[in-house]
Amino acid sequence: MYIFLLIPLHLLQLWDTAGQERFRSLIPSYIRDSTVAVVVYDITNVNSFQQTSKWIDDVRTERGSDVIIMLVGNKTDLGDKRYVVFHSVMISVAASDI
Ligand SMILES: *[C@@H]1O[C@H](CO)[C@@H](O)[C@H](O)[C@H]1NC(C)=O
């Protein structure tokens, strides 16, 4: 007996620019066909969190509301060095319409 499963095929491409400015001009081509953008900040670095608004603006400029933006804090294993507190993230999320 054979069982055939129809499994939808999804293409996943991840572009990691590591927040580097030199990749900034390439961002529009990276996100043009994207449906999800994952914007990552370092919880131990306030500056990296503040810069997420620029990246979110870039994604919104290119894709409008046709994209899901996920805001992710990394380095959570360094919680004792956390500088980005949860309520700051929630205020930013509300303001950015993420
Ligand atoms: C954590 O996120 C920051 C900001 O995007 C990035 O520069 C850094 O490389 C990331 N670190 C790790 C370990 O993923």
The ligand as an SDF file (V2000), in Angstrom:
LIG
                    3D

 14 14  0  0  0  0  0  0  0  0999 V2000
   22.5630   39.3650   18.2980 C   0  0  0  0  0  0  0  0  0  0  0  0
   21.9170   40.4020   17.6310 O   0  0  0  0  0  0  0  0  0  0  0  0
   22.7940   41.4670   17.2580 C   0  0  0  0  0  0  0  0  0  0  0  0
   21.9170   42.5600   16.6640 C   0  0  0  0  0  0  0  0  0  0  0  0
   21.2360   42.1030   15.5500 O   0  0  0  0  0  0  0  0  0  0  0  0
   23.8430   40.9390   16.2790 C   0  0  0  0  0  0  0  0  0  0  0  0
   24.7350   41.9860   15.9180 O   0  0  0  0  0  0  0  0  0  0  0  0
   24.6210   39.8120   16.9410 C   0  0  0  0  0  0  0  0  0  0  0  0
   25.4900   39.2410   15.9840 O   0  0  0  0  0  0  0  0  0  0  0  0
   23.6690   38.7420   17.4460 C   0  0  0  0  0  0  0  0  0  0  0  0
   24.4460   37.8060   18.2560 N   0  0  0  0  0  0  0  0  0  0  0  0
   24.2200   36.5010   18.2430 C   0  0  0  0  0  0  0  0  0  0  0  0
   25.1050   35.6760   19.0980 C   0  0  0  0  0  0  0  0  0  0  0  0
   23.3260   36.0160   17.5820 O   0  0  0  0  0  0  0  0  0  0  0  0
  1  2  1  0
  1 10  1  0
  2  3  1  0
  3  4  1  0
  3  6  1  0
  4  5  1  0
  6  7  1  0
  6  8  1  0
  8  9  1  0
  8 10  1  0
 10 11  1  0
 11 12  1  0
 12 13  1  0
 12 14  2  0
M  END
$$$$
